Amino acid sequence: MDHQSIVDLTNLSNELMYRRFLVNNDEVRQFFYELTVPEYIALNLIIENEANDPIYGGKTYLSDLAERLQRPMRTISSIARNLRDKGFVIWSHDGDGEQGTYVMITEEGRSIEEKHQQVTKEFYGRVIEKFGRQNMMELLNLMKQLDTVMTVELENSKQEENGDGERTI
């Protein structure tokens, strides 16, 4: 790879990290005044699960949340604890706890999720209107493809260690 290609690759990598940082920065978080972004996403998934999976009687198992959010159980437990402490979910378990730990949304949780959803729709509605629906759909599709490639590369880098025991990223 020539010097210019390396510089271009470095610039593209830095731009990608910078753009992703901007999307996740405090300015976007201002819309989530009573919830963090992960809590909001978790509440959405809990409500979605309740509607689409009536067999569980409104229960969303933490293991399912961990899988859907692609986060470790420790992180999901922390989110569930915060949501419980705010009164947005009930956190319980089946049997002695070995059969599964789950959360169920409360009316207060449903109300706050609806409130946040409205604010989010209004904001992103304006963004999509200005950016263009087709552009947004194309961007989201490309981001999904990029996330897939990045996930595969991260998994590969975990498996490939050099002779010093250091990861080769």
Contacts in CASP RR format, 6 or more apart in sequence:
PFRMAT RR
TARGET T0000
AUTHOR 0000-0000-0000
METHOD contacts of the structure
MODEL  1
MDHQSIVDLTNLSNELMYRRFLVNNDEVRQFFYELTVPEYIALNLIIENE
ANDPIYGGKTYLSDLAERLQRPMRTISSIARNLRDKGFVIWSHDGDGEQG
TYVMITEEGRSIEEKHQQVTKEFYGRVIEKFGRQNMMELLNLMKQLDTVM
TVELENSKQEENGDGERTI
1 9 0 8 1.000
24 37 0 8 1.000
28 37 0 8 1.000
29 36 0 8 1.000
29 37 0 8 1.000
31 116 0 8 1.000
31 119 0 8 1.000
31 120 0 8 1.000
31 123 0 8 1.000
32 39 0 8 1.000
32 40 0 8 1.000
32 116 0 8 1.000
34 86 0 8 1.000
34 112 0 8 1.000
34 115 0 8 1.000
34 116 0 8 1.000
35 43 0 8 1.000
35 86 0 8 1.000
35 88 0 8 1.000
35 112 0 8 1.000
35 113 0 8 1.000
35 116 0 8 1.000
36 82 0 8 1.000
38 69 0 8 1.000
38 71 0 8 1.000
38 75 0 8 1.000
38 79 0 8 1.000
39 79 0 8 1.000
39 82 0 8 1.000
39 83 0 8 1.000
39 88 0 8 1.000
40 113 0 8 1.000
40 116 0 8 1.000
40 120 0 8 1.000
41 69 0 8 1.000
42 65 0 8 1.000
42 69 0 8 1.000
42 76 0 8 1.000
42 79 0 8 1.000
42 80 0 8 1.000
42 83 0 8 1.000
43 83 0 8 1.000
43 88 0 8 1.000
43 89 0 8 1.000
43 105 0 8 1.000
43 109 0 8 1.000
43 112 0 8 1.000
43 113 0 8 1.000
43 116 0 8 1.000
44 113 0 8 1.000
44 117 0 8 1.000
45 60 0 8 1.000
45 65 0 8 1.000
45 68 0 8 1.000
45 69 0 8 1.000
46 60 0 8 1.000
46 65 0 8 1.000
46 89 0 8 1.000
46 103 0 8 1.000
46 104 0 8 1.000
46 105 0 8 1.000
47 105 0 8 1.000
47 110 0 8 1.000
47 113 0 8 1.000
49 56 0 8 1.000
49 58 0 8 1.000
49 60 0 8 1.000
49 64 0 8 1.000
50 57 0 8 1.000
50 58 0 8 1.000
50 60 0 8 1.000
50 104 0 8 1.000
50 105 0 8 1.000
56 102 0 8 1.000
58 104 0 8 1.000
58 105 0 8 1.000
59 102 0 8 1.000
59 103 0 8 1.000
59 104 0 8 1.000
60 102 0 8 1.000
60 103 0 8 1.000
60 104 0 8 1.000
61 100 0 8 1.000
61 101 0 8 1.000
61 102 0 8 1.000
62 73 0 8 1.000
62 76 0 8 1.000
62 77 0 8 1.000
62 80 0 8 1.000
62 100 0 8 1.000
62 101 0 8 1.000
62 102 0 8 1.000
62 103 0 8 1.000
63 73 0 8 1.000
63 100 0 8 1.000
63 101 0 8 1.000
65 76 0 8 1.000
65 79 0 8 1.000
65 80 0 8 1.000
65 103 0 8 1.000
66 72 0 8 1.000
66 73 0 8 1.000
66 75 0 8 1.000
66 76 0 8 1.000
69 75 0 8 1.000
69 76 0 8 1.000
80 89 0 8 1.000
80 91 0 8 1.000
80 103 0 8 1.000
81 91 0 8 1.000
83 89 0 8 1.000
83 91 0 8 1.000
83 103 0 8 1.000
83 109 0 8 1.000
84 90 0 8 1.000
84 91 0 8 1.000
84 103 0 8 1.000
87 106 0 8 1.000
87 108 0 8 1.000
87 109 0 8 1.000
88 105 0 8 1.000
88 106 0 8 1.000
88 108 0 8 1.000
88 109 0 8 1.000
88 112 0 8 1.000
88 113 0 8 1.000
89 103 0 8 1.000
89 104 0 8 1.000
89 105 0 8 1.000
89 106 0 8 1.000
89 109 0 8 1.000
90 103 0 8 1.000
90 104 0 8 1.000
90 106 0 8 1.000
91 101 0 8 1.000
91 102 0 8 1.000
91 103 0 8 1.000
92 101 0 8 1.000
92 102 0 8 1.000
92 103 0 8 1.000
92 104 0 8 1.000
93 99 0 8 1.000
93 100 0 8 1.000
93 101 0 8 1.000
93 102 0 8 1.000
94 100 0 8 1.000
94 101 0 8 1.000
94 102 0 8 1.000
105 113 0 8 1.000
127 136 0 8 1.000
128 136 0 8 1.000
131 139 0 8 1.000
157 167 0 8 1.000
157 168 0 8 1.000
157 169 0 8 1.000
158 167 0 8 1.000
160 167 0 8 1.000
160 168 0 8 1.000
161 167 0 8 1.000
161 168 0 8 1.000
162 168 0 8 1.000
END
